[in-house]
């Protein structure tokens, strides 16, 4: 089972003005495509050939850094595109909102802490909402790492590598994270992942 670059689920200009056509063209067609191509080359002849992307991510962590970097970023980006939608943000689905309030205090507190995680991630990486031990937690990881390798199931991630926001926001990472939460997040997809993680 080799890696395949997924089509974007919306037009390149569909997330404007919060994420530009230019950003999506570079991010999807160049960066994500490179993780797929490099990952496929690194998969050849390894024990991970034919395994799912999740299995490759978990299995290569700490054993095959180059493969892990590309598989991790491929996994992260498959979901990143689905975690956004035109006219995103807005109200959270009821069950998810209830669990966030229960585990993280309030939706506003979750957003504040999520932004803080993204801003506080030095260099490149990701900010996450993940389910760990039945609870929703906020996490951050460097580079292509994700909650899968820390015993958790990611349900929302925001890419804080500069290529994700520099064209649109320059060095204003907090503004990008706020725009992501308020205007881009596809909470229905987050809820779907939450339900799968808590089955």
CORQUIUR-V282070 format. One line per field, one symbol per residue. ss: DSSP state (H for helix, E for strand, C for the rest). phi: phi as a letter, one per 30 degrees, with the letter a starting at -180 (. if undefined). burial: # if it has 24 or more other ideal C-beta (glycine too) atoms within 12 Angstrom, else .. Layout:
ss=???
phi=???
burial=???
This chain:
ss=CCCCCCCCCCCCCCCCCCCCHHHHHHHHHHHHHHHHHHHHHHHCCCCCCCCCHHHHHHHHCCCCHHHHHHHHHHHHHHHHHHCECCCCCCCCCHHHHHHHHHHHCCHHHHHHHHHHHHHHCCCCEEEEEEEECCEEEEEEEECCCCHHHHCCEEEEEEECCHHHCHHHHCCCHHHHHHHHHHHHECHHHHHHHHHHHCC
phi=.ddbdddddadecdcdddbdeddddddddcddedddddeddddeicdceicdddddeddddicbeddeedddddeedededddbaehdiiddeeddeeddddcbjadddededdddddddddidlbcbcbcbhicdbcbbbdhcdbdedbibcdbabbdcdeddbddcbhcceedddddeddbbdcdddddedddddcd
burial=..#.#..#......#..##...##.####.######.###.##....#....##.######.....###################..##..#...#..##..##..#..##.###.###.#..########....######.########.##########.####.##...##.######.#########.##..#..
